[in-house]
Amino acid sequence: MEVVQMKQIENQSLFNWKTLEEQHKNTFKREYVACHEPHEFKWITENVQAVFPQFRKSLVERAIEEVCHEMKHTPRKRHEFFERLQVALETQKLTTKEALKKVSK
């Protein structure tokens, strides 16, 4: 894949995360994320899957739980939460790929 194509994909991904942040702000009318609330957990899961269909539901749920737990002692600012969620999803995706490689050997 060319460098230009990689940059376009990266920029599109950043745009999608910003869109998710804006949707959250418009839906919940606050600057923080209450990921421990069932309705908000469900909203985040469904919307992340809608924007990033390459992530399985179980992977998204696990990443949300992980980030929510990491941030339990601080106010969960929306921007920081979605940044951490993005990193958690990418990390879990790589971990899953590595596990699949080990199984297929």
VMD Tcl script that builds the backbone (N, CA, C; Angstrom):
set m [mol new atoms 315]
animate dup $m
set s [atomselect $m all]
$s set {name element resname resid chain x y z} {
  {N N MET 1 A 0.849 -1.178 0.000}
  {CA C MET 1 A 0.000 0.000 0.000}
  {C C MET 1 A 0.894 1.241 0.000}
  {N N GLU 2 A 0.530 2.196 -0.801}
  {CA C GLU 2 A 1.325 3.413 -0.894}
  {C C GLU 2 A 1.201 4.250 0.368}
  {N N VAL 3 A 2.197 5.110 0.564}
  {CA C VAL 3 A 2.203 5.996 1.727}
  {C C VAL 3 A 1.002 6.933 1.690}
  {N N VAL 4 A 0.644 7.410 0.503}
  {CA C VAL 4 A -0.496 8.325 0.358}
  {C C VAL 4 A -1.785 7.630 0.796}
  {N N GLN 5 A -1.972 6.384 0.373}
  {CA C GLN 5 A -3.165 5.634 0.764}
  {C C GLN 5 A -3.201 5.404 2.268}
  {N N MET 6 A -2.055 5.099 2.858}
  {CA C MET 6 A -1.988 4.893 4.307}
  {C C MET 6 A -2.376 6.169 5.041}
  {N N LYS 7 A -1.901 7.323 4.552}
  {CA C LYS 7 A -2.232 8.613 5.172}
  {C C LYS 7 A -3.726 8.883 5.062}
  {N N GLN 8 A -4.329 8.572 3.908}
  {CA C GLN 8 A -5.764 8.787 3.716}
  {C C GLN 8 A -6.572 7.931 4.688}
  {N N ILE 9 A -6.177 6.690 4.860}
  {CA C ILE 9 A -6.866 5.795 5.789}
  {C C ILE 9 A -6.723 6.319 7.214}
  {N N GLU 10 A -5.520 6.763 7.569}
  {CA C GLU 10 A -5.275 7.311 8.910}
  {C C GLU 10 A -6.122 8.560 9.143}
  {N N ASN 11 A -6.174 9.454 8.161}
  {CA C ASN 11 A -6.979 10.674 8.285}
  {C C ASN 11 A -8.462 10.347 8.396}
  {N N GLN 12 A -8.935 9.366 7.634}
  {CA C GLN 12 A -10.336 8.955 7.695}
  {C C GLN 12 A -10.670 8.403 9.074}
  {N N SER 13 A -9.757 7.625 9.632}
  {CA C SER 13 A -9.963 7.063 10.963}
  {C C SER 13 A -10.062 8.167 12.011}
  {N N LEU 14 A -9.172 9.159 11.935}
  {CA C LEU 14 A -9.224 10.289 12.874}
  {C C LEU 14 A -10.534 11.044 12.735}
  {N N PHE 15 A -10.975 11.238 11.496}
  {CA C PHE 15 A -12.245 11.922 11.250}
  {C C PHE 15 A -13.396 11.143 11.883}
  {N N ASN 16 A -13.380 9.822 11.737}
  {CA C ASN 16 A -14.442 8.988 12.301}
  {C C ASN 16 A -14.477 9.064 13.822}
  {N N TRP 17 A -13.298 9.097 14.459}
  {CA C TRP 17 A -13.270 9.218 15.920}
  {C C TRP 17 A -13.801 10.577 16.354}
  {N N LYS 18 A -13.455 11.621 15.611}
  {CA C LYS 18 A -13.972 12.967 15.926}
  {C C LYS 18 A -15.488 12.992 15.762}
  {N N THR 19 A -15.992 12.327 14.734}
  {CA C THR 19 A -17.432 12.252 14.508}
  {C C THR 19 A -18.118 11.550 15.678}
  {N N LEU 20 A -17.536 10.462 16.150}
  {CA C LEU 20 A -18.087 9.750 17.311}
  {C C LEU 20 A -18.128 10.652 18.539}
  {N N GLU 21 A -17.057 11.403 18.749}
  {CA C GLU 21 A -17.016 12.330 19.889}
  {C C GLU 21 A -18.137 13.359 19.782}
  {N N GLU 22 A -18.326 13.901 18.589}
  {CA C GLU 22 A -19.382 14.902 18.378}
  {C C GLU 22 A -20.768 14.300 18.585}
  {N N GLN 23 A -20.969 13.089 18.072}
  {CA C GLN 23 A -22.257 12.420 18.261}
  {C C GLN 23 A -22.538 12.203 19.741}
  {N N HIS 24 A -21.512 11.814 20.479}
  {CA C HIS 24 A -21.672 11.596 21.920}
  {C C HIS 24 A -22.052 12.906 22.603}
  {N N LYS 25 A -21.359 13.971 22.246}
  {CA C LYS 25 A -21.633 15.287 22.836}
  {C C LYS 25 A -23.072 15.713 22.555}
  {N N ASN 26 A -23.518 15.535 21.329}
  {CA C ASN 26 A -24.879 15.922 20.942}
  {C C ASN 26 A -25.941 15.038 21.591}
  {N N THR 27 A -25.630 13.783 21.785}
  {CA C THR 27 A -26.590 12.847 22.370}
  {C C THR 27 A -26.730 13.030 23.875}
  {N N PHE 28 A -25.597 13.128 24.571}
  {CA C PHE 28 A -25.628 13.126 26.035}
  {C C PHE 28 A -25.487 14.513 26.667}
  {N N LYS 29 A -25.159 15.527 25.862}
  {CA C LYS 29 A -25.117 16.931 26.326}
  {C C LYS 29 A -24.205 17.146 27.535}
  {N N ARG 30 A -23.043 16.488 27.525}
  {CA C ARG 30 A -22.075 16.699 28.602}
  {C C ARG 30 A -20.673 16.386 28.088}
  {N N GLU 31 A -19.680 16.809 28.862}
  {CA C GLU 31 A -18.283 16.671 28.437}
  {C C GLU 31 A -17.617 15.374 28.900}
  {N N TYR 32 A -18.315 14.585 29.678}
  {CA C TYR 32 A -17.705 13.349 30.171}
  {C C TYR 32 A -18.483 12.130 29.684}
  {N N VAL 33 A -17.852 10.968 29.815}
  {CA C VAL 33 A -18.445 9.704 29.390}
  {C C VAL 33 A -18.805 8.895 30.635}
  {N N ALA 34 A -20.037 8.437 30.700}
  {CA C ALA 34 A -20.490 7.581 31.805}
  {C C ALA 34 A -20.596 6.149 31.283}
  {N N CYS 35 A -19.448 5.566 30.964}
  {CA C CYS 35 A -19.422 4.245 30.328}
  {C C CYS 35 A -19.901 3.129 31.248}
  {N N HIS 36 A -20.023 3.407 32.531}
  {CA C HIS 36 A -20.529 2.405 33.467}
  {C C HIS 36 A -22.055 2.299 33.417}
  {N N GLU 37 A -22.702 3.277 32.801}
  {CA C GLU 37 A -24.163 3.254 32.656}
  {C C GLU 37 A -24.534 2.334 31.488}
  {N N PRO 38 A -25.427 1.369 31.701}
  {CA C PRO 38 A -25.763 0.405 30.640}
  {C C PRO 38 A -26.211 1.036 29.319}
  {N N HIS 39 A -27.053 2.072 29.376}
  {CA C HIS 39 A -27.532 2.671 28.128}
  {C C HIS 39 A -26.398 3.372 27.374}
  {N N GLU 40 A -25.470 3.956 28.103}
  {CA C GLU 40 A -24.356 4.634 27.440}
  {C C GLU 40 A -23.330 3.625 26.924}
  {N N PHE 41 A -23.094 2.575 27.680}
  {CA C PHE 41 A -22.209 1.491 27.242}
  {C C PHE 41 A -22.728 0.923 25.921}
  {N N LYS 42 A -24.042 0.681 25.862}
  {CA C LYS 42 A -24.671 0.149 24.649}
  {C C LYS 42 A -24.538 1.144 23.495}
  {N N TRP 43 A -24.754 2.431 23.771}
  {CA C TRP 43 A -24.651 3.469 22.740}
  {C C TRP 43 A -23.240 3.492 22.158}
  {N N ILE 44 A -22.237 3.466 23.030}
  {CA C ILE 44 A -20.843 3.502 22.567}
  {C C ILE 44 A -20.543 2.264 21.728}
  {N N THR 45 A -20.946 1.100 22.209}
  {CA C THR 45 A -20.705 -0.151 21.483}
  {C C THR 45 A -21.320 -0.107 20.088}
  {N N GLU 46 A -22.587 0.252 20.009}
  {CA C GLU 46 A -23.288 0.274 18.725}
  {C C GLU 46 A -22.686 1.288 17.763}
  {N N ASN 47 A -22.333 2.457 18.264}
  {CA C ASN 47 A -21.811 3.496 17.389}
  {C C ASN 47 A -20.382 3.226 16.937}
  {N N VAL 48 A -19.566 2.652 17.806}
  {CA C VAL 48 A -18.210 2.280 17.386}
  {C C VAL 48 A -18.301 1.204 16.305}
  {N N GLN 49 A -19.194 0.242 16.490}
  {CA C GLN 49 A -19.360 -0.807 15.478}
  {C C GLN 49 A -19.904 -0.255 14.166}
  {N N ALA 50 A -20.782 0.731 14.237}
  {CA C ALA 50 A -21.335 1.323 13.017}
  {C C ALA 50 A -20.251 2.053 12.224}
  {N N VAL 51 A -19.364 2.739 12.930}
  {CA C VAL 51 A -18.308 3.508 12.270}
  {C C VAL 51 A -17.125 2.618 11.888}
  {N N PHE 52 A -16.832 1.634 12.714}
  {CA C PHE 52 A -15.705 0.723 12.475}
  {C C PHE 52 A -16.195 -0.722 12.464}
  {N N PRO 53 A -16.838 -1.159 11.374}
  {CA C PRO 53 A -17.415 -2.513 11.331}
  {C C PRO 53 A -16.370 -3.631 11.382}
  {N N GLN 54 A -15.103 -3.292 11.208}
  {CA C GLN 54 A -14.056 -4.322 11.260}
  {C C GLN 54 A -13.841 -4.865 12.672}
  {N N PHE 55 A -14.346 -4.158 13.684}
  {CA C PHE 55 A -14.198 -4.612 15.070}
  {C C PHE 55 A -15.429 -5.410 15.499}
  {N N ARG 56 A -15.190 -6.640 15.977}
  {CA C ARG 56 A -16.289 -7.466 16.478}
  {C C ARG 56 A -16.870 -6.845 17.742}
  {N N LYS 57 A -18.144 -7.148 17.989}
  {CA C LYS 57 A -18.836 -6.593 19.154}
  {C C LYS 57 A -18.109 -6.942 20.454}
  {N N SER 58 A -17.691 -8.183 20.592}
  {CA C SER 58 A -17.014 -8.602 21.827}
  {C C SER 58 A -15.705 -7.840 22.031}
  {N N LEU 59 A -15.002 -7.559 20.946}
  {CA C LEU 59 A -13.757 -6.800 21.017}
  {C C LEU 59 A -14.027 -5.367 21.469}
  {N N VAL 60 A -15.069 -4.769 20.917}
  {CA C VAL 60 A -15.448 -3.394 21.281}
  {C C VAL 60 A -15.863 -3.341 22.747}
  {N N GLU 61 A -16.684 -4.283 23.168}
  {CA C GLU 61 A -17.144 -4.304 24.564}
  {C C GLU 61 A -15.974 -4.472 25.533}
  {N N ARG 62 A -15.051 -5.350 25.190}
  {CA C ARG 62 A -13.886 -5.576 26.042}
  {C C ARG 62 A -13.034 -4.311 26.141}
  {N N ALA 63 A -12.848 -3.625 25.017}
  {CA C ALA 63 A -12.056 -2.391 25.010}
  {C C ALA 63 A -12.732 -1.297 25.831}
  {N N ILE 64 A -14.048 -1.171 25.712}
  {CA C ILE 64 A -14.783 -0.163 26.490}
  {C C ILE 64 A -14.643 -0.455 27.978}
  {N N GLU 65 A -14.823 -1.712 28.359}
  {CA C GLU 65 A -14.692 -2.094 29.772}
  {C C GLU 65 A -13.291 -1.790 30.296}
  {N N GLU 66 A -12.287 -2.091 29.485}
  {CA C GLU 66 A -10.898 -1.852 29.877}
  {C C GLU 66 A -10.644 -0.358 30.103}
  {N N VAL 67 A -11.056 0.464 29.147}
  {CA C VAL 67 A -10.839 1.912 29.247}
  {C C VAL 67 A -11.655 2.493 30.393}
  {N N CYS 68 A -12.872 2.050 30.531}
  {CA C CYS 68 A -13.740 2.534 31.604}
  {C C CYS 68 A -13.111 2.220 32.962}
  {N N HIS 69 A -12.576 1.023 33.101}
  {CA C HIS 69 A -11.938 0.626 34.359}
  {C C HIS 69 A -10.668 1.446 34.616}
  {N N GLU 70 A -9.859 1.664 33.571}
  {CA C GLU 70 A -8.630 2.458 33.704}
  {C C GLU 70 A -8.927 3.869 34.195}
  {N N MET 71 A -10.053 4.414 33.776}
  {CA C MET 71 A -10.388 5.808 34.069}
  {C C MET 71 A -11.372 5.949 35.226}
  {N N LYS 72 A -11.529 4.920 36.037}
  {CA C LYS 72 A -12.584 4.953 37.051}
  {C C LYS 72 A -12.360 5.987 38.152}
  {N N HIS 73 A -11.128 6.395 38.400}
  {CA C HIS 73 A -10.859 7.347 39.480}
  {C C HIS 73 A -10.794 8.795 39.012}
  {N N THR 74 A -11.012 9.020 37.744}
  {CA C THR 74 A -10.966 10.388 37.226}
  {C C THR 74 A -12.253 10.664 36.465}
  {N N PRO 75 A -12.611 11.935 36.309}
  {CA C PRO 75 A -13.744 12.203 35.406}
  {C C PRO 75 A -13.333 11.729 34.009}
  {N N ARG 76 A -14.197 11.008 33.366}
  {CA C ARG 76 A -13.881 10.461 32.041}
  {C C ARG 76 A -14.191 11.511 30.978}
  {N N LYS 77 A -13.225 12.360 30.699}
  {CA C LYS 77 A -13.400 13.379 29.661}
  {C C LYS 77 A -13.586 12.673 28.324}
  {N N ARG 78 A -14.539 13.160 27.551}
  {CA C ARG 78 A -14.900 12.504 26.296}
  {C C ARG 78 A -13.699 12.304 25.379}
  {N N HIS 79 A -12.930 13.357 25.141}
  {CA C HIS 79 A -11.820 13.264 24.194}
  {C C HIS 79 A -10.798 12.211 24.643}
  {N N GLU 80 A -10.438 12.246 25.915}
  {CA C GLU 80 A -9.473 11.285 26.442}
  {C C GLU 80 A -10.032 9.858 26.378}
  {N N PHE 81 A -11.309 9.708 26.696}
  {CA C PHE 81 A -11.930 8.384 26.657}
  {C C PHE 81 A -11.853 7.795 25.248}
  {N N PHE 82 A -12.243 8.577 24.232}
  {CA C PHE 82 A -12.240 8.046 22.867}
  {C C PHE 82 A -10.823 7.818 22.343}
  {N N GLU 83 A -9.861 8.637 22.786}
  {CA C GLU 83 A -8.463 8.383 22.415}
  {C C GLU 83 A -7.999 7.045 22.983}
  {N N ARG 84 A -8.288 6.831 24.265}
  {CA C ARG 84 A -7.886 5.574 24.908}
  {C C ARG 84 A -8.622 4.381 24.301}
  {N N LEU 85 A -9.871 4.570 23.943}
  {CA C LEU 85 A -10.647 3.492 23.326}
  {C C LEU 85 A -10.041 3.108 21.982}
  {N N GLN 86 A -9.645 4.097 21.209}
  {CA C GLN 86 A -9.017 3.831 19.916}
  {C C GLN 86 A -7.743 3.002 20.105}
  {N N VAL 87 A -6.906 3.384 21.051}
  {CA C VAL 87 A -5.665 2.650 21.327}
  {C C VAL 87 A -5.983 1.230 21.801}
  {N N ALA 88 A -6.958 1.102 22.695}
  {CA C ALA 88 A -7.329 -0.220 23.218}
  {C C ALA 88 A -7.828 -1.139 22.101}
  {N N LEU 89 A -8.626 -0.605 21.198}
  {CA C LEU 89 A -9.134 -1.422 20.090}
  {C C LEU 89 A -8.000 -1.875 19.177}
  {N N GLU 90 A -7.092 -0.970 18.853}
  {CA C GLU 90 A -5.967 -1.334 17.986}
  {C C GLU 90 A -5.068 -2.362 18.673}
  {N N THR 91 A -4.841 -2.197 19.965}
  {CA C THR 91 A -4.011 -3.132 20.720}
  {C C THR 91 A -4.655 -4.514 20.757}
  {N N GLN 92 A -5.960 -4.556 21.030}
  {CA C GLN 92 A -6.655 -5.847 21.083}
  {C C GLN 92 A -6.709 -6.499 19.711}
  {N N LYS 93 A -6.830 -5.688 18.673}
  {CA C LYS 93 A -6.862 -6.221 17.314}
  {C C LYS 93 A -5.526 -6.904 17.004}
  {N N LEU 94 A -4.420 -6.253 17.378}
  {CA C LEU 94 A -3.101 -6.837 17.145}
  {C C LEU 94 A -2.897 -8.093 17.985}
  {N N THR 95 A -3.344 -8.062 19.233}
  {CA C THR 95 A -3.221 -9.220 20.115}
  {C C THR 95 A -4.000 -10.407 19.551}
  {N N THR 96 A -5.191 -10.140 19.022}
  {CA C THR 96 A -6.015 -11.194 18.425}
  {C C THR 96 A -5.324 -11.785 17.204}
  {N N LYS 97 A -4.731 -10.923 16.363}
  {CA C LYS 97 A -4.020 -11.412 15.179}
  {C C LYS 97 A -2.842 -12.295 15.573}
  {N N GLU 98 A -2.099 -11.879 16.599}
  {CA C GLU 98 A -0.959 -12.669 17.067}
  {C C GLU 98 A -1.422 -14.026 17.591}
  {N N ALA 99 A -2.516 -14.044 18.325}
  {CA C ALA 99 A -3.053 -15.296 18.865}
  {C C ALA 99 A -3.485 -16.224 17.733}
  {N N LEU 100 A -4.100 -15.657 16.703}
  {CA C LEU 100 A -4.527 -16.472 15.564}
  {C C LEU 100 A -3.329 -17.058 14.822}
  {N N LYS 101 A -2.250 -16.291 14.721}
  {CA C LYS 101 A -1.041 -16.797 14.071}
  {C C LYS 101 A -0.473 -17.984 14.848}
  {N N LYS 102 A -0.469 -17.885 16.185}
  {CA C LYS 102 A 0.056 -18.969 17.016}
  {C C LYS 102 A -0.788 -20.226 16.863}
  {N N VAL 103 A -2.097 -20.065 16.771}
  {CA C VAL 103 A -3.005 -21.205 16.632}
  {C C VAL 103 A -2.824 -21.873 15.278}
  {N N SER 104 A -2.599 -21.079 14.233}
  {CA C SER 104 A -2.507 -21.635 12.884}
  {C C SER 104 A -1.162 -22.299 12.603}
  {N N LYS 105 A -0.179 -22.119 13.476}
  {CA C LYS 105 A 1.143 -22.736 13.256}
  {C C LYS 105 A 1.138 -24.199 13.564}
}
mol reanalyze $m
mol bondsrecalc $m
mol representation Tube
mol addrep $m
